Amino acid sequence: MSETRCESCTMPIESGRYCQYCADESGRLHDFDETFARMVQFARRHDATISQSEAERRTFQFMSERPAWKDHPSVVAGVRDRAD
């Protein structure tokens, strides 16, 4: 399996920067709001015991570590606003 990971979500990919779920057909990254909402939903499906707020906090933290999102203003503000 490929060692290359999506710069948005860490999913293994064969080539390019983003996986099929994080980018459109031309390889352009989906917008922040859409991606954030999908990642929050994924976090809640993965751990049904966490609240919406906790899922959002975890998602902001995760996104802050990804090359595609680490400098996005919403991520920077989200991490800062939800710091423990």
JOQUI-V973289 format. One record per residue. N is the residue number from 1. RES is the residue in one letter. OMEGA is omega in whole degrees, -180 to 180 (999 if undefined). Layout:
N_RES_OMEGA / N_RES_OMEGA
//
This chain:
1_M_-177 / 2_S_175 / 3_E_-179 / 4_T_-179 / 5_R_175 / 6_C_-180 / 7_E_180 / 8_S_-171 / 9_C_-179 / 10_T_178 / 11_M_177 / 12_P_178 / 13_I_179 / 14_E_-177 / 15_S_180 / 16_G_-178 / 17_R_-173 / 18_Y_177 / 19_C_-179 / 20_Q_-179 / 21_Y_-176 / 22_C_-177 / 23_A_176 / 24_D_-176 / 25_E_-179 / 26_S_179 / 27_G_-180 / 28_R_-178 / 29_L_175 / 30_H_-177 / 31_D_-174 / 32_F_-174 / 33_D_179 / 34_E_-179 / 35_T_179 / 36_F_-179 / 37_A_179 / 38_R_-180 / 39_M_176 / 40_V_177 / 41_Q_178 / 42_F_180 / 43_A_-179 / 44_R_175 / 45_R_-179 / 46_H_180 / 47_D_-175 / 48_A_-179 / 49_T_-177 / 50_I_178 / 51_S_175 / 52_Q_-180 / 53_S_179 / 54_E_177 / 55_A_177 / 56_E_179 / 57_R_-180 / 58_R_-180 / 59_T_176 / 60_F_180 / 61_Q_179 / 62_F_-178 / 63_M_-180 / 64_S_-180 / 65_E_-178 / 66_R_-179 / 67_P_-177 / 68_A_-170 / 69_W_-169 / 70_K_-179 / 71_D_-179 / 72_H_-177 / 73_P_180 / 74_S_179 / 75_V_179 / 76_V_180 / 77_A_-179 / 78_G_178 / 79_V_-179 / 80_R_-177 / 81_D_-177 / 82_R_180 / 83_A_-178 / 84_D_999
//
